[in-house]
């Protein structure tokens, strides 16, 4: 869909992406109860494909990346 996604790959990057780059209108994703990346979708108008890609990034850059199923929360 061509929508910008931001990914933090460590604690410092997570803090920067979430608190400095993301706006209140963006969608934030993180693995549920598993340490990992913060992912931000920089749009309010996105489809299922963008949400799926962002969730896959959150899962991949988490401690559960080898798991076949990784729960991801988003707000």
C-alpha positions as CSV (number, residue, x, y, z in Angstrom):
1,X,0.0,0.0,0.0
2,X,3.0,2.3,0.2
3,X,2.4,3.4,3.8
4,X,5.4,4.3,5.9
5,X,6.2,1.8,8.8
6,X,8.6,2.7,11.6
7,X,10.3,-0.1,13.5
8,X,12.4,0.2,16.7
9,X,14.9,-2.7,17.1
10,X,16.1,-2.0,20.6
11,X,14.9,-0.1,23.7
12,X,16.4,3.2,22.6
13,X,14.9,2.9,19.1
14,X,11.5,1.8,20.5
15,X,11.5,4.9,22.8
16,X,12.4,7.2,19.8
17,X,9.9,5.7,17.4
18,X,7.1,5.7,19.9
19,X,7.7,9.0,21.7
20,X,9.4,11.2,19.2
21,X,8.4,10.1,15.7
22,X,4.9,8.7,16.1
23,X,1.9,11.0,16.2
24,X,-1.3,10.4,18.2
25,X,-3.1,9.4,15.0
26,X,-0.7,6.7,14.1
27,X,-1.3,3.0,14.9
28,X,1.2,1.3,17.3
29,X,1.9,-2.4,17.4
30,X,3.9,-4.6,19.9
31,X,4.0,-8.3,20.6
32,X,1.7,-9.3,23.5
33,X,3.6,-10.1,26.7
34,X,6.9,-10.7,24.7
35,X,9.8,-8.3,24.6
36,X,10.3,-6.9,21.1
37,X,10.0,-4.0,18.7
38,X,7.6,-1.2,18.6
39,X,6.1,-0.8,15.1
40,X,4.2,2.3,14.0
41,X,1.9,2.7,11.0
42,X,2.2,6.3,9.9
43,X,-1.3,6.6,8.6
44,X,-4.9,6.5,9.7
45,X,-6.1,5.1,6.3
46,X,-4.6,1.7,5.7
47,X,-5.8,-1.7,4.8
48,X,-5.4,-5.3,6.1
49,X,-2.2,-5.8,4.1
50,X,-0.4,-3.0,5.9
51,X,-1.7,-4.1,9.3
52,X,-0.5,-7.7,8.5
53,X,2.9,-6.5,7.4
54,X,3.3,-4.3,10.5
55,X,2.3,-7.3,12.7
56,X,4.8,-9.5,10.9
57,X,7.6,-7.0,11.6
58,X,6.6,-6.8,15.3
59,X,6.7,-10.6,15.5
60,X,10.0,-10.9,13.6
61,X,11.8,-8.4,15.7
62,X,10.7,-10.0,19.0
63,X,12.1,-12.7,21.2
64,X,9.4,-15.0,19.8
65,X,10.5,-14.7,16.1
66,X,11.1,-18.4,15.9
67,X,7.6,-19.2,17.0
68,X,4.9,-20.2,14.5
69,X,2.3,-18.0,16.2
70,X,3.1,-14.6,17.9
71,X,0.3,-12.5,19.3
72,X,0.5,-8.8,18.5
73,X,-1.5,-6.0,20.0
74,X,-2.2,-2.8,18.3
75,X,-3.8,0.6,19.2
